[in-house]
Amino acid sequence: MQKTERYFKERRIPYQYFDLNKRGLGPRELSAVMARVGIKAMIDADSAVYKDRGIRFITGEQALLDALAAYPKLLKVPIVRNGRFATVGYAPEVWAGWLSNG
């Protein structure tokens, strides 16, 4: 997250930070990000929640979305949205493309 914040600050790009551990993402936001990156890309398979809750055994897109809504620490971060576009994880090459197409 710190690398992402630094990336945007250095380029003077306005951004809005949300603490996913406190608030999570709503169902519409989860669906919007999933439509862009896919459900598997949103899941942090290295997280304790993934291991402790047996998420790897869950099948079905809706069940995975429900798990992401219930356990925000399961989300891979950072999640960056630019209008209808989205990335999950540190992706400066994608963000640079957004800026150049601006």
C-alpha positions in Angstrom: 0.0 0.0 0.0 2.8 2.4 0.8 4.4 2.0 -2.6 1.1 2.7 -4.2 0.5 5.8 -2.2 4.0 7.0 -2.9 3.4 6.4 -6.7 0.4 8.6 -6.7 1.8 11.3 -4.4 5.0 11.6 -6.5 3.0 12.2 -9.6 0.5 14.5 -7.9 -2.4 12.2 -8.8 -5.4 12.6 -6.5 -6.5 9.4 -4.8 -8.8 8.3 -2.1 -7.8 5.8 0.5 -10.2 3.3 2.1 -9.3 1.1 5.0 -10.7 -2.2 3.8 -10.2 -3.8 7.2 -12.6 -1.4 8.7 -15.1 -0.9 5.9 -14.6 -3.6 3.3 -16.1 -3.3 -0.2 -19.8 -3.3 -0.9 -21.3 -5.9 -3.2 -21.5 -3.5 -6.2 -17.9 -2.4 -5.8 -16.8 -6.1 -5.4 -18.7 -7.0 -8.6 -17.3 -4.0 -10.5 -13.7 -4.9 -9.6 -14.3 -8.6 -10.3 -15.7 -7.8 -13.8 -12.4 -6.1 -14.6 -9.8 -8.3 -13.0 -11.5 -11.6 -12.2 -12.4 -13.2 -8.9 -9.2 -15.2 -8.6 -7.0 -12.1 -8.9 -8.8 -10.4 -6.0 -8.0 -13.2 -3.5 -4.9 -13.1 -1.5 -3.9 -16.7 -1.3 -1.1 -15.9 1.1 -3.4 -14.4 3.7 -4.1 -16.0 7.0 -7.8 -15.8 6.3 -7.4 -17.8 3.1 -5.6 -20.6 5.0 -7.6 -20.6 8.2 -11.1 -20.4 6.6 -10.4 -23.0 3.9 -11.2 -20.6 1.1 -9.3 -22.7 -1.4 -12.1 -25.3 -1.2 -14.8 -22.8 -2.0 -16.2 -23.2 -5.5 -18.6 -20.9 -7.3 -18.2 -17.2 -8.1 -21.0 -16.1 -5.7 -19.6 -18.1 -2.8 -16.2 -16.5 -3.4 -17.8 -13.0 -3.6 -19.6 -13.7 -0.3 -16.3 -14.8 1.3 -14.6 -11.6 0.0 -17.4 -9.5 1.5 -17.3 -11.3 4.8 -13.5 -11.3 5.1 -12.0 -8.0 3.8 -8.5 -9.3 4.8 -8.9 -11.9 2.1 -8.7 -9.1 -0.6 -5.4 -8.6 -2.4 -4.4 -5.0 -2.1 -4.1 -2.4 -3.3 -7.2 -2.2 -5.3 -7.0 0.9 -7.6 -10.0 2.1 -9.7 -10.0 4.6 -12.4 -13.6 5.0 -13.6 -14.6 1.7 -15.0 -11.0 0.3 -15.0 -9.4 -1.5 -12.0 -6.3 -3.2 -10.9 -5.4 -5.4 -8.0 -1.9 -5.4 -6.6 0.9 -3.0 -7.4 0.6 -2.2 -11.1 2.4 1.1 -12.0 2.7 0.1 -15.7 -1.1 -0.1 -16.0 -1.6 3.2 -14.1 1.0 4.9 -16.4 -1.1 3.7 -19.3 -4.2 5.3 -17.7 -2.3 8.6 -17.4 -1.0 8.6 -20.9 -4.5 7.9 -22.3 -5.9 10.5 -20.0 
